[in-house]
Amino acid sequence: MPLNRDDPREVKQRNSEAWSDKVMQQSQGLFGIHDGGAFGAGLGLGFPETVPISDSDFIYAAAAEETGLAGALALLLALGVVVSAGISISLRAPDMFTKLIAAGLTGFLGLQSIVNIGGVLRLLPMTGITLPFVSHGGWSLITSFAMLGILLAISDRNSRAVAEKDAAVPAQFIAVH
């Protein structure tokens, strides 16, 4: 039903509904994180259904409620490990094209994580970007794992290039400790 801009009561009603929905979604996410405490309610024992879109946009709030601060920090650590491994892969790449591909994919995964978690914690505006490897949604998971697969292929290529370089070095120049 289109908005009748001539009726001030309808405009006020629509504005209050839109505002309350945004605030309700954000506040329910924060309440869920708070209810998790230090170690959470336990897997499957939280109430993520109280947070709208808790299976994709607000999955971090649902995970923090069920696993607590410890699980939320473990999730951040796991995402940090993926990003640091991607940076390491990028730095060890033999050519500039591969370096840029690895750095771009790593940056995309890292930025996507920062935007989602920042939105859930109300540090950034909520944009609807999903949390990589965690949020449900077919294309989100497919693209996240495709990017991870490309990073692993680049890593394999890097290790093969190093092995070939080591094999090309004459035996008299190899230092033995």
Secondary structure, DSSP 8 states (H G I E B T S, - for coil): ----TT-HHHHHHHHHHHHHHHHHHHHHHHHHHHHHTTT-S-TT-S-GGGSTTTTTTTHHHHHHHHHHHHHHHHHHHHHHHHHHHHHHHHHH-SSHHHHHHHHHHHHHHHHHHHHHHHHHTTSS-------TTTS--HHHHHHHHHHHHHHHHHHHHHHHHHHHHHHHS-GGG----
